[in-house]
Amino acid sequence: MSRLGVVFSTPASRQDFMIRRLKVMIENDSVSVFQEEIESILQSPEPEVAWDYVYQQVYLHACLKKKHDMVRLLETVFPKLDSIQQIGLRQIFSYGRYLQNRHPRC
């Protein structure tokens, strides 16, 4: 059983659950809850979860929804990732800035 009180059959289902949960927090603009969840994840990481994938999905979703506070919070988390993950993720920041500055279609 995970610290969230949910039993997962595979690590992929665990990371998908985390992504969905964090995306809902982004959509609801729950900055403080989002920050607590991110800090909790960083304090007790689960080794079988692909953190680079979770980070990418959540970061781009925050950019797409134009949640600047959450984007900045995720950018402060980036240096805490290991160097291999940082190398793989660093190209998403330019795309994220594009998503944040993009005007919605009329």
matplotlib code that plots the C-alpha trace (Angstrom):
import matplotlib.pyplot as plt

x = [0.0, 1.3, 1.4, -1.7, -3.7, -4.2, -3.0, -1.4, -0.8, 2.1, 4.5, 2.9, -0.5, 1.1, 2.7, -0.4, -2.4, 0.2, 0.0, -3.8, -3.8, -1.3, -3.1, -6.4, -4.6, -3.3, -6.8, -8.3, -5.5, -4.7, -1.2, -0.6, -1.9, 0.2, 3.3, 2.7, 2.3, 5.5, 7.4, 6.0, 7.1, 10.6, 11.0, 10.0, 10.5, 9.3, 12.1, 9.9, 8.2, 9.7, 10.0, 11.2, 8.0, 5.9, 7.7, 7.4, 3.6, 2.9, 5.2, 3.7, 0.2, 0.8, 2.3, -0.7, -3.1, -1.0, -0.5, 2.6, 3.0, 3.0, 5.4, 7.8, 7.4, 8.3, 11.2, 12.6, 12.3, 14.3, 17.8, 16.8, 16.5, 19.5, 21.8, 20.6, 17.0, 17.9, 19.7, 16.6, 14.2, 15.9, 14.4, 10.9, 11.5, 11.5, 8.4, 6.8, 7.5, 5.9, 2.8, 2.5, 2.9, 0.6, -2.7, -5.9, -7.5, -10.6]
y = [0.0, 3.4, 6.4, 7.7, 4.7, 3.1, -0.3, -0.4, -3.4, -1.9, 1.0, 2.5, 2.6, 4.4, 7.0, 7.5, 8.0, 10.6, 12.4, 12.5, 13.7, 16.5, 17.6, 17.9, 20.1, 22.3, 22.6, 23.5, 26.1, 24.4, 25.9, 25.1, 21.5, 21.1, 22.4, 20.0, 17.1, 17.9, 18.3, 15.0, 13.2, 14.7, 13.6, 10.0, 9.1, 5.8, 4.3, 2.4, 5.6, 7.3, 10.8, 12.4, 11.3, 12.5, 15.8, 16.3, 15.6, 17.8, 20.6, 20.8, 20.6, 23.6, 25.5, 24.7, 25.8, 29.0, 28.3, 30.4, 29.8, 26.1, 26.3, 28.3, 25.8, 22.9, 24.9, 25.1, 21.3, 20.7, 21.0, 18.4, 15.7, 13.7, 14.8, 12.2, 13.2, 16.9, 16.2, 14.5, 17.1, 20.4, 20.8, 21.0, 24.5, 26.3, 24.4, 25.2, 29.0, 28.7, 27.1, 29.8, 32.7, 31.2, 33.0, 30.9, 30.5, 32.6]
z = [0.0, -0.9, 1.4, -0.3, 1.0, -2.4, -3.5, -7.0, -9.1, -11.1, -10.8, -14.0, -12.3, -9.3, -11.5, -13.6, -10.3, -9.2, -12.5, -12.4, -8.8, -9.5, -12.7, -10.7, -8.2, -11.1, -12.6, -9.2, -8.6, -5.2, -4.9, -1.3, -1.6, -4.7, -2.9, 0.0, -2.3, -4.2, -1.0, 0.3, -2.9, -2.7, 1.0, 0.4, -3.2, -4.6, -6.6, -9.1, -10.3, -13.3, -11.8, -15.0, -16.7, -13.9, -13.8, -17.6, -17.6, -14.6, -15.7, -19.2, -17.9, -15.5, -18.5, -20.7, -18.0, -17.5, -13.7, -13.3, -9.5, -10.0, -12.9, -10.8, -8.0, -10.4, -11.7, -8.1, -7.9, -11.1, -9.5, -6.9, -9.7, -10.5, -13.4, -15.9, -15.4, -15.7, -19.0, -20.3, -19.1, -19.9, -23.3, -21.9, -20.5, -23.8, -24.9, -21.5, -22.0, -25.5, -24.0, -21.3, -23.8, -26.5, -27.0, -27.1, -30.4, -31.0]

ax = plt.figure().add_subplot(projection="3d")
ax.plot(x, y, z, "-o")
ax.set_aspect("equal")
plt.show()
